[in-house]
Amino acid sequence: MYSTESYVWGWIAYSAGVLCLLSLFWLLIRKLTSRWVKHVLIIVFLALFFTPVTAYPDNPYLAPAFFVSLYEGVMLADKEAGFQRGLAPILAFSFISVVLYSLIAPIVGRRNKARLR
């Protein structure tokens, strides 16, 4: 199997690739007029690609939940579990991140407006 160092280097390469995709995603959404919508889309994008889940149920190493879910949903014969093992953490991280953003953004916005005055 792989060592811990292999997984760390895999995550580093994966993170670099996702950040490149994020820059392309930003180019697609930069024309949106609402700053709030842009921020929420970026949060959901990052939650989709950076949410970790165990690579295998009996393995302690973490892998991107998006790809674990995709692999289990498409390749495995057990269609009952399918996409659920990776999808539940992605939805939870997305929901929690958007809620925290909606709570913190107004506070930060008020502080920035007060500083500009």
Backbone as a ProteinNet text record, in pm:
[ID]
protein_1_A
[PRIMARY]
MYSTESYVWGWIAYSAGVLCLLSLFWLLIRKLTSRWVKHVLIIVFLALFFTPVTAYPDNPYLAPAFFVSLYEGVMLADKEAGFQRGLAPILAFSFISVVLYSLIAPIVGRRNKARLR
[TERTIARY]
83.6	0	88.2	29.8	103.3	144.8	249.7	294	224.3	242.7	185.1	242.5	371.4	434.7	374.6	340.8	277.5	143.4	66.2	-62.8	-45.8	54.7	79.1	114.9	203.5	240.4	122.6	40.5	-80.3	-174.5	-192.7	-278	-218.6	-86.3	-22.6	-47.3	-27.2	-51.2	-199	-286.8	-430.4	-470.9	-417.4	-450.4	-404.3	-285.8	-237.6	-330.5	-377	-469.8	-603.4	-655.3	-783.1	-768.9	-656.8	-636.7	-628.8	-571.2	-573.8	-717.2	-795.3	-936.5	-1012.5	-976.8	-1041.9	-1016	-895.6	-867.7	-949.8	-968.2	-1054.1	-1200.7	-1242.6	-1379.7	-1402.4	-1302	-1313.8	-1330.5	-1259	-1274.4	-1416.9	-1481	-1618.6	-1719.3	-1696.3	-1797.4	-1762.3	-1652.8	-1610.7	-1705.6	-1782.8	-1875.1	-2005.8	-2027.9	-2148.9	-2146.3	-2259.4	-2262.6	-2270.9	-2331.9	-2349.7	-2225	-2164.7	-2046.3	-2081.6	-2200	-2243.4	-2255.6	-2313.4	-2330.5	-2193.8	-2100.5	-1965.9	-1898.9	-1910.7	-1847.8	-1909.3	-2040	-2106.8	-2067.9	-2061.3	-2019.9	-1877.1	-1788.4	-1651	-1646.3	-1724	-1728.1	-1777.5	-1883.3	-1936.9	-1836.7	-1769	-1666	-1555.3	-1505.9	-1398.9	-1446.2	-1567.6	-1620.6	-1637.5	-1676.4	-1693.7	-1561.5	-1455.9	-1329.6	-1233.8	-1250.3	-1155.8	-1211.2	-1334.9	-1388.8	-1322.7	-1260.5	-1194.8	-1286.8	-1260.4	-1328.8	-1228.3	-1245.2	-1149.9	-1156.2	-1039.4	-1032.1	-1105.3	-1085.4	-1155.2	-1209.6	-1320.3	-1378.8	-1282.4	-1190.2	-1098.4	-959	-943.3	-814.6	-816.6	-712.1	-714.7	-680.8	-633.1	-592.6	-714.5	-700.8	-810	-791.4	-902.3	-904.1	-1015.8	-1013.4	-1121.4	-1255.9	-1354.2	-1484.6	-1550.8	-1523.5	-1581.5	-1541.5	-1413.2	-1366.6	-1399.8	-1400.9	-1442.7	-1588.7	-1671.2	-1812.5	-1832.1	-1758.5	-1768	-1725	-1616.2	-1567	-1666.6	-1713.6	-1806.2	-1940.7	-1984.2	-2112.8	-2110.5	-1998.4	-1990.1	-1932	-1828.7	-1752.4	-1795.9	-1845.7	-1875.5	-2011	-2021.2	-2145.3	-2253.6	-2213.8	-2309.7	-2368.9	-2477.1	-2537.2	-2615.6	-2641	-2714.3	-2630.5	-2502.5	-2415.9	-2382.3	-2345.1	-2319.7	-2249.5	-2314.1	-2256	-2266.4	-2335.7	-2371.4	-2253.1	-2153.1	-2043.1	-1965.1	-1951.6	-1882.9	-1975.8	-2100.7	-2193.6	-2237.7	-2258.3	-2303.2	-2202.3	-2072.8	-1978.5	-1969.7	-1980.6	-1975.4	-2092.7	-2211.6	-2328.9	-2318.2	-2267.4	-2252.7	-2151.1	-2034.1	-1932.8	-1984.1	-2053.8	-2108.2	-2208.4	-2299.8	-2402.7	-2341.2	-2251.7	-2188.8	-2106.8	-2035.2	-1952.3	-2037.6	-2147.2	-2234	-2302.6	-2344.2	-2406	-2305.1	-2183.5	-2081.1	-2049	-2042.5	-2017.5	-2129.6	-2254.4	-2366.3	-2371.6	-2312.8	-2306.9	-2188.8	-2076.7	-1955	-1947.7	-1997.2	-1984.6	-2045	-2163.8	-2217	-2130.9	-2074.1	-1989.8	-1863.3	-1801	-1679.2	-1711.4	-1825.1	-1865.1	-1886	-1949.9	-1969.8	-1837.7	-1748.3	-1618.6	-1538.7	-1543.9	-1472.8	-1533	-1666.1	-1730.6	-1695.4	-1688.3	-1652.4	-1507.1	-1422.1	-1280.9	-1260.1	-1342.4	-1328.9	-1375.3	-1458.9	-1512.8	-1413.8
-118.1	0	124.6	237.1	363.1	404.9	484.1	536.1	669.4	718.2	846.9	958.8	949.6	1051.4	1053.7	938.6	933.1	1005	985.7	1053.6	1204	1246.7	1390.6	1451.8	1388.6	1441.8	1436.1	1334.4	1327.7	1443.2	1475.8	1588.1	1720.5	1732.5	1855.8	1873.9	1768	1776.5	1800.8	1732.6	1751.5	1894.8	1949.4	2086.3	2187.2	2164.4	2254.3	2249.2	2131	2117.6	2184.5	2169.1	2231.5	2383.1	2434.4	2579	2632.4	2553.8	2593.8	2594.4	2492.5	2490.4	2607.1	2643.7	2756.7	2885.5	2902.7	3024.2	3026.9	2912.1	2906.7	2930.6	2875.8	2897.1	3045.1	3111.1	3253.5	3333.2	3293	3361.8	3348.4	3236	3215.2	3299	3317.4	3385.1	3530.2	3580.7	3716.6	3825.1	3799	3899.2	3909.8	3818.7	3827	3954.9	4019.3	4148.9	4134.6	4031.3	4014	3951	4024.9	3974.4	3853.5	3855.9	3747.1	3616.5	3622.3	3502.1	3446.3	3534.3	3488.8	3417.4	3474.9	3414.2	3278.8	3268.7	3141.3	3035.1	3072.4	2976.6	2927.5	3015.6	2974.2	2883.9	2915.6	2831.6	2691.6	2682.6	2551.5	2476.2	2546.2	2484.2	2425.1	2502.6	2454.1	2339.8	2347.6	2238.4	2111.6	2125.9	2010.4	1937.7	2011.7	1948	1924.7	1992.6	1976.4	1901.3	1854.5	1777.7	1640.9	1605.7	1475.3	1367.9	1246.1	1129.1	1014	912.1	801.3	736	702.5	646.3	512.4	430.8	302.5	294.7	225.8	223.2	172.2	84.7	29.9	93.2	202.8	267.2	405.8	442.4	572.9	691.4	667.4	776.6	847.2	979.2	1059.1	1083.5	1093.1	1121.5	1222	1289.5	1383.4	1311	1361.3	1295.9	1292.5	1392.3	1396.4	1272.9	1240.9	1127.5	993.7	988	864.8	835.6	938.5	922.8	882.5	946	913.4	769.3	728.2	591.2	489.2	511.6	415.4	413.2	525.7	530.1	467.3	479.2	429.8	289.7	262.5	140	22.6	47.5	-62	-124.1	-252	-325.1	-291.4	-250.2	-216.8	-78.8	-74.7	52.9	119.4	47.3	108.9	218	191	291.1	399.4	358.1	447.1	575.8	684.7	816.8	870.3	798.4	854.3	877	791.5	805.5	934.5	978.9	1103.4	1223	1200.7	1311.7	1374.3	1293.7	1347.3	1445.6	1413	1513.4	1638.7	1623.2	1740.2	1832.8	1777.2	1859.5	1924.9	1850.6	1906	2020.2	1999	2104.6	2226.8	2203.5	2315.8	2394.8	2326.3	2393.2	2472.4	2409	2476.3	2595.9	2581.9	2692	2810.2	2783.5	2892	2960	2884.1	2943.6	3030.9	2980.4	3061.2	3186.7	3174.5	3291.9	3394.1	3347	3440.6	3506.2	3443.5	3504.9	3601.4	3569.2	3648.5	3764.7	3748.1	3851.1	3986	3991	4122.9	4192.5	4116.3	4174	4232.9	4157.9	4205.2	4324.2	4320.7	4431.8	4560.8	4550.1	4668.6	4723.2	4634.5	4677.8	4749	4698.1	4762.4	4898.3	4910.7	5038.7	5140.3	5096.8	5187.4	5232.3	5144.7	5179.8	5278.6	5272.5	5362.4	5504.2	5519	5650.8	5733.7
0	0	0	15.4	12.9	153.7	162.7	291.9	319.6	440.5	477.8	391.8	362.4	279.1	138.5	85	-47.6	-46.5	60	69.3	85.8	161.2	177.1	42.6	-31.9	-163.2	-260.5	-247.2	-329.6	-300.4	-171.4	-134.3	-181.2	-177.6	-225	-374.5	-451.2	-595.8	-624.9	-552.2	-570.7	-536.7	-427.5	-387.2	-492	-549	-654.6	-775.4	-811	-923	-896.3	-774.1	-739.9	-738.1	-691.8	-693.4	-836	-927.2	-1069.1	-1122	-1085.7	-1125.5	-1063.5	-940.7	-875.8	-951.6	-1002.8	-1080.4	-1209.5	-1271.7	-1390.9	-1354.3	-1240.7	-1193.7	-1164.4	-1106.4	-1078.6	-1207.7	-1311.7	-1440.3	-1494.5	-1466.5	-1512.3	-1434.5	-1305.5	-1223.2	-1191.8	-1239.9	-1203.2	-1252.7	-1356	-1410.5	-1331.7	-1237.4	-1155.7	-1073.7	-1065.3	-996.9	-845.2	-797.9	-654.1	-591.6	-500	-431.3	-346.1	-284.8	-199.1	-277.9	-396.4	-478.9	-519.2	-555.8	-591.6	-474.8	-357.4	-240.9	-207.5	-213.9	-184.3	-287.6	-414	-517.2	-493.1	-453	-424.9	-302	-199.9	-80.2	-114.5	-193.2	-231.6	-319.6	-409.9	-493.8	-407.6	-311.9	-225.6	-136.1	-85.8	-4	-87.1	-211.5	-299.3	-321.7	-345.3	-382	-266	-152.5	-42.2	77.9	73.8	185.2	189.2	301.6	309.7	365.7	327.5	381.9	373.4	454.8	448.5	311.1	259.4	124.6	116.8	216.5	227.5	369.7	391.1	526.3	634.7	601.7	701.4	694.9	621.7	601.3	666.9	744	811.6	721.2	600.2	512.8	453.9	438	384.5	235.7	166.6	23	-2.6	-117.1	-148.5	-158.6	-86.8	-82.1	-219.3	-301.8	-435.9	-516.1	-514.5	-593.7	-529.3	-396.8	-330	-363.2	-357.8	-389.6	-535.7	-623.1	-765.5	-792.4	-732.1	-750	-696.8	-575	-515.6	-586.7	-637.1	-705	-843.1	-912	-1049	-1056.5	-979	-997.2	-909.9	-792.6	-701.5	-730.2	-700.9	-726.6	-623.6	-503.3	-399.1	-426.2	-500.2	-539.8	-426.7	-316.9	-206.6	-139.9	-115.2	-52.8	-154.2	-272.6	-384.5	-351.4	-382.2	-366.6	-223.3	-135.4	-5.3	87.9	85.5	181	159.6	37.4	10.5	3.1	-34.7	-52.9	79	180.9	310.5	370.8	375	427	340.1	209.2	120.4	148.5	160.5	190.3	327.5	425.8	560.2	561.6	499.7	494.9	418.3	308.9	231.5	313.4	376.9	456.3	571.3	646.3	760.2	713.3	603.9	552.5	507.1	438.1	391.6	509.6	608.9	727.9	802.1	821.2	888	807.7	676.6	593	608.6	608.5	619.8	757.4	858.9	991.5	1005.2	943.5	959.8	860.7	739.9	635.8	676	734.9	773.9	880.2	971.9	1076.2	1015.3	927.6	861.8	771.6	704.1	618.3	696.5	813.4	897.2	948.7	985	1035.4	927.1	805	694.3	660.7	665.6	639.2	746.1	870.3	979.2	967.9	922	906.2	792.7	687.6	575.2	606.8	705.6	740.7	810.5
[MASK]
+++++++++++++++++++++++++++++++++++++++++++++++++++++++++++++++++++++++++++++++++++++++++++++++++++++++++++++++++++++

